[in-house]
Amino acid sequence: MELNSARHRSRGFLTVVIFLLLHVTYTGSVTVPGDENIAAVVRFTNSLVPPLFQTFSANYTNLVMAPFGLSTSLAITMDCVHGESFNEIIKLFKLQSKPARQQLRTGFKTILHDFKQATSNDELAGSYNKAFLTSSKMFPTPFIEQLSNTYLVDVTNNSSLTRNFTTAQILELRTDTGIMSHWRDYQKLVVFTYLSYSSSEPFYSHMNKTINVPMIPLIGYFKAGYLPKLESNGAELLFENTKVSLLVLMPDKIDGLNDLQTKLFQENFFEVLDSLPQQETQILIPQLSTVSNNLEFTSMLKSLGVVSAFSSNLNDKKKRDVFIQSIKQNAFFSTSFTALNSIGSFITKYDGKNSSDIQARKKREAKTKIVFNKPFMFFLIHRESGLILLTGHITQPKLLPN
């Protein structure tokens, strides 16, 4: 599916296209949710992050993925498939008991309806996720209503999907996931730029190339600093939409992303984030835009043990079986001077001093300065739950995606 450029301009979002899937978020200083239903969704979603990086990170200079979108699609799949296809999924994610699966349904419903309400209440600072399921045959009306109510799915029929040699149901699923939010105090960016040392910095790319990159300057109180266990600098950047934040991690070494991934996934993610000190910090982060087109999840899921749902031997499919044609995703991530205009916009915790006081100072001295001028990982996080909405890495920032 092509990215809808007009919709990008009007709302800004991550597009997840799929013949089955998508959506996600996460944050530092996050509290593990007390609602066990939501906690079940967080565990389910975040467990997908390591295999996503293992599958795709080596092949992409710049990579963006939506774990929550994938987990949403898998949850919908569990409600659609039967027999061995169903058993493989629940075995992989240890969901053999009915209460565990019901927790997921309830958790997804709670989170997705909360996103829907936030979007309708404040379009410019809302999170949203919408699933679109195309079927080769009509589902029973009660089942369509159940999917719509739980996962906010729009179900359409497409008879052209039907294969003459099978009676199985053939499904495709597409999910759009995103956030729209400005920098907090983005109107003061002129002041921040005036007080920053430079508007651009050299970026040392993974290909031993140095490029000059336009930077977004941030000055304020952040959870930011050095993480010795990860041998990396980290910063949590907050949004005007306070329910979401962006975690950025930059290893010491230019070629250190693989080591960072290994160390990060061995640690308690939340403890690592909570270990970041909160201090006055000057942060420079690149302006960039990147797209990951047609990420194909079938091979990854097969390697994890989900095989039957993608079986090409449709003659073995029974009448009630469901065949997943493919699971794909297009993901878009962009930062700009004033907004993160595809998934959201950066904001910083402002320290409360008014702009006139700051303008009177020729240069603001921050205790710490972090320049994200080497390859880094990022995580877009739902602060209230710890859910990872979006993740990826940047090794060569570009203002326009390939």
N, C-alpha and C positions, 0 to 999 in steps of 0.2 A: 504494500500500500504506500502510495506517495504521501509525503508530509503535506498537510494542507497549509500552505504558506499564509493564506489570509487568516486562518484561525490562529496561527502562530503570532501574527501581528496583533490580533485583537485580544488574545488571552495569554499566550505563552503557555507551552505545555510539553510534556513528554509524550510522544506518540508511541504506543506499543501496538504493533500490528501483529496479528496472529491468526494462525489457523490453530489457535488455541492459547490464549493467555493474558495477563499481566498487571503489575502495580507495586509501590513501596515507600518507606521512610525510617529515620533513626536519629538519635541525638546524644551528645554528652550531657552530663549532669541530669541524666534521665532517671526517673524512678521506675523500677520494675512494676508493671501494672498490678493493682490488687485484684482486678477482675480476671478470674482464671480463664474465662472465654477469650478475652483479648490477649492474655498471656500465651494462650495456645496458638493463636494466629502469629504472634511475634516469634515464638520458637519455630514454628513451621516455616515462616518466611525467611528468617535470618539464617536458618540452616542451609538455605539454597545459595547463600553468598559464596562460600568457599568453592563449591563445584562450578559456579558460574565463572569465577576468576580462573580456575584451573583449566576450564574449557576454552575461554576466549582471550585471556590477557596476552598470550604470546603472539597473537595474530593481528593485533590492532595497535597502531601508534597512539590513537586516542580512542577510548572505549567508554561507552555509557550503557548501563543495563538497569532494568527495573525488577528487582526481586519480588516486590509486592504484587506486581502484575503477574509474574509467573506463578506465585502461590495462589492468587485468585483464580487463575485459569485451571490450575491443578485441582483446586477445591470444586470448581464447576465440573471438571472432568469426573471427579469421584461421584458426583450426583447423576452423571449421565451414562457411565459405562457399567458393564455387568461382568460377571464371571471372573475369568483369570485376569482380565484387564483391571478390574476393581481390586482384586486380591493383591496384585503386584504393587499397586500404589499404597494401599493401607499397610502392607508389610514393610515397605521401604521407610515410611514415615511413622511406623509404630502406632497405627491408628486402628488396630483390630477391634477395639471395643466401640460399641455404639455411643456411649457417653462421650468418648474422645472426639468422635466425628461430629456429634451434636454441639460440642464446645466450639469446634471450628466454625460451624454454620452460624452459631449465635455471635461469635466474635467477629466474623466477617460482616455480618449484618450490622452490628453496632458501629464498627469502624467506618464502613462505607456510607451508612446513613449520616454519621457525624460529618464526613467529608461533604456529602451532598448539602447538608444544612449550612455548613460553613461557606460553601460556594454561593448558595442562594442569599445568605445574609450579607456577604461582602465579596463581590466578584473580584475585587482587586487584591484581596488577601485571602483567597480561599484555596483549599485543596479539593481535588476531585478525582474520581475514578469511574469510568463507565465501560461496561463490557457489551460487546455486540456478538451474538452467536448466530451463525448461519447454518441451517440444517437442510439436509436433502429431503426430509419428510417432516410433516407437521407433528409436533409434540402434542400430547393431551393438554387441554387448557389448564387444568389444575397444576400440572407440572411446570408449564410456562409461568404461571402466576407465582409458583414457589421460587423459581429461579429469579424472577424479576424482583420479588420482595426481598430475597436474601442477598443477591449479588448485584442488584440493579441491572440485570441483563435485558437487552432488547433482542428478542428472538425473531429472525426472519427465515423464510423458506426459499430455497433455491434448488429447483428440480434438476438443474444442469449438473449438480454435484453427483447425482445418482449414477452408479455404474450398473450397466445392464446385467453383469454377471454376479451381482450380489444383492441380497435383500437387507444388508446391514445399513444402519443409519450412518451417514457420513457427516462429520461436523467440522466447521471452521469457527475459530473464535478470535476476535480482535478486541483489544482493550486500550483505551486512552487513559493515561495517568499523568497528573501534573499538579503544579502549584503556581499561583501567581501572587507575587508580593514585591513591593519596593524595598529599597534600603530604608531602614529606620533613619529618620532625619536625613533622607536623601537630598532634601533641599539645601543641606549644609555641605554638600560635596565640593562646592567651590572653595569653602574654607578648608576642608580636608586636603584638597589638592594644593592649595597655597601653602599649607603647613608641611606637606610631604617633601621629601628630599628630591624626588624626581617623579615624572609622570610615566616613565618607562624604565625598564631594567633589562640587562642581558639575561636570556634564559638559556641554560646549558642543557641541550637536548640529549636524548639517549643515543643519538647517532654521532656524538662528538662534534656537534655543530652548535654554534652560539648564535642565537637570533635575538634581535631587539624586540621586546614585547610591550605593548601598552599595558599599563597597570592600573588597577583600582586601588586608591589609597584609603586605608581605614585607620582611624586613631580613636582609641577609647579603652574601656575595661572589657577584656575578653578572657575566656578560659583559653589560655595559649601558653606555649612554652616547649621545653625539651622533654622528651620521653626516653630516658636511658634504656629501658628494656627493649624498646623498638628502634633505638638509634635513629630517632626521627624527631623533627619538629612537628607540632600539631597546633591547630586552632579551631575553635568552635565559633562559627559565624552565625549570628542570629538573624531572623527575618522579622519584618514588620508583622507578618503572620507569626505570632509567638509560639504557635504549636509546632513549628518546624524549624530545624537548624541544619547548617551545613558543616560537617566535620571534614577538615583537610589535613592529610598526613604526608609529610615530605621526608624521605630517608636522607641520611647524610650523603650517601653515594649516588652518583648519577644513575648507575645501573643497579640500584638497590631495591627496586619495586618487588622483585620476587622474594627476596629475603624479608622484606617488610610484610608481605602477605603471609608468609610462613609463620613469622613471629606473632603477627596480629591474631591469626586464627588459633594459635595455641594459648593465647591469653584470654582472661575474662574481659570481653570487650568493654563492658560498662565500667569495670574497675580501672582500665587503662584511661578511659575518658575522664573519669572522676579525678584521676591523678593530675590532670592538667591544672596548673595554678591559675587563679584569676588575678590578673594584674593589668596595669595600664600598658598597652602595647600598640606599636605602629605595625600595621600589616599591609603588605603589598601583594595583591593577587592578580594574575593575568586576566585581561579581557579575552574571551575565547568563545568559540562556537564549534560544536562537534555533533555529528550524527553517526550512529551505528545502524546500518541498513541490513534488514533481513537476517537478523540473528536467528539461527535455526537451532531449536532446543531438542529436536528429536534424538539426535546422536547422544547428547548429554544424558537425557533421561533413559535411553536404552542402556548406556554404560552403567547407570545406577540401578538398573533392574526393571525398569518400566518398558516392556517389550510388546506385550500382546495387543495393547491399544493401537500400536502402529503397524501391526502385522499386515504385510502386503498380500498375504494369501487370503483374499476376501471370500473365497469359496468355503473356507472353514468358518466363516462368520455366520452365526445363527440370526434368525429374524430379529431378535430383540437386541443383538449386539450393536455396539457403536464403534465405528472406525474413525480414528483421528487422522485426518489427512496430513496435517503438519502443524507444528507450533513455531511461529516466527514472531519477530519483534523488530520494529524500527524505534530507536530511542534518540531523543534530541536533548542536548544540554547546552545552555548558552549563558554566559555572563556578559553584562554590559556595564557602562559607567553608572547608569541609573537603576538598572534592574537586572535580575536574572530572568530574561524574558522568554525562556522556554519552559523552565521548570519553576522558577521563582526568582526572587531578587535578594541579593545580599543585603543584610542590615547589620549594624553594630550596636552593642549596648552603649548608649551615649552616657557620659559621666555626669550629666546634670548641669554643667557649666553652660551659661548662655552664649550664643554665637558672638555677641559683641565683646565679651571678655576674651574669647579665643582670638578674635581678629586683632585685638590689641597686642597680642603676643607675636613677635616676629617669627618664632619657631617654637613649636611645642615639643618639649623633651619627654619622650616616652622611655620608661625603664627598659623595655624590651622592643626589639625590632625583628620581625620575621618577614623575609622576602621569599615568596614561593617562586623560586627561579630555577628549580630542577624538577624532574618528573615527580608527580604526586598522585596519591589516591584521594578520592572524595566519597562522602556518604551523605545523602540527603535523608534526614531522620525525623520521624514523628516523635516529638519530645515527650508527649504524655504517655507513650507506650514503649518506645524504643524500637519501633518498627522501621526497618530500612526500606525506604521508598525507591531510592535511586542510588546507584554506585558506579564506580568506574575509575579510570586513570587517565591522566594527561601526560604525555611525554613530549609533545611538540605543539603548543597552543597556537591556534590560528583564528583570526577574526571571522573568516568564512570557512565553513566545512567543505571537505572535498565533495 
